[in-house]
Amino acid sequence: MNWPLFSMVYSMAATVIVGVLIIAALVTGFNEIPHIQIAVVVGLLVSIPAGLFFTKKISSITGEETDNSRRV
């Protein structure tokens, strides 16, 4: 796995997903601190599979697989 690419994709995905969940919580009336904290935690956890998915897609498109442990 390309860890530098994953870290960039994860940081972008986490920012977007957490932002969407916070806005959704505020619009629906869940505007207290515990609700916002739950939205942040859920957003960060949901971003992990999303980051993995898009990292693998980008790696397959570019053809750059940098896994040094599989060298022969």
N, C-alpha and C positions, 0 to 999 in steps of 0.2 A: 504494500500500500504506500502511496505517495503521501507521507505525513505532512510535508509543508503545504501541499495542495489541500489536504483535508482540513488543516487548521484555518486556511483562508475561506474555504467553502463553509465550514462550520461557523466561523465568526459572522459571515454574511447571513447565513440561514438563521442563526440564533437572534441576530438583531431584528430581522424581518418578522420572524414568528413571534418573538416576545412582544414586539411592538403591536402586531395585529391582535394578540391576545389581550394586551393591556387596554387597547382602544375598545375591543369588544366588551371587556369587563366594565369599563367606564360607561359605555353607551347603554348597557343593559341594567345599570344601577348598582353594580357591585363595586362601589367606590371607596370601600374601606381598606385599610392597610393589609389585613390578612388576605383579602381577595386578590389584591395586586401581587402580593408575594407568591400566592399559589399560581397565578398566571405566569409569573417569571419562571418559577421552578418547572412548571409543565412545558413552557416554551423551550427552556434549555434542554429538557429531556427529549422532547420531540425533535429537536434539531440534530441530535446525534444520528438517528437513522437517516434523516434527510441529508445530512452531510456525507454520510457513507455512500448513499445512493448516487448523489450527484458527483462525488469524487470518482467513483468507479465509472460513471458515464463519461466524464471528461477525460479520464485516463484512457478509456477505450477509444475515444475519438482521436486523441492526440497520439496514441500509441506509445506514450512515455510511462513505462512501468519501472519504478526505481526501487525494487526490492533487492537489496544487496545480500540478503541471506540465502538467496537461491542461485548464486553463481557456482558454476562447476569448474 
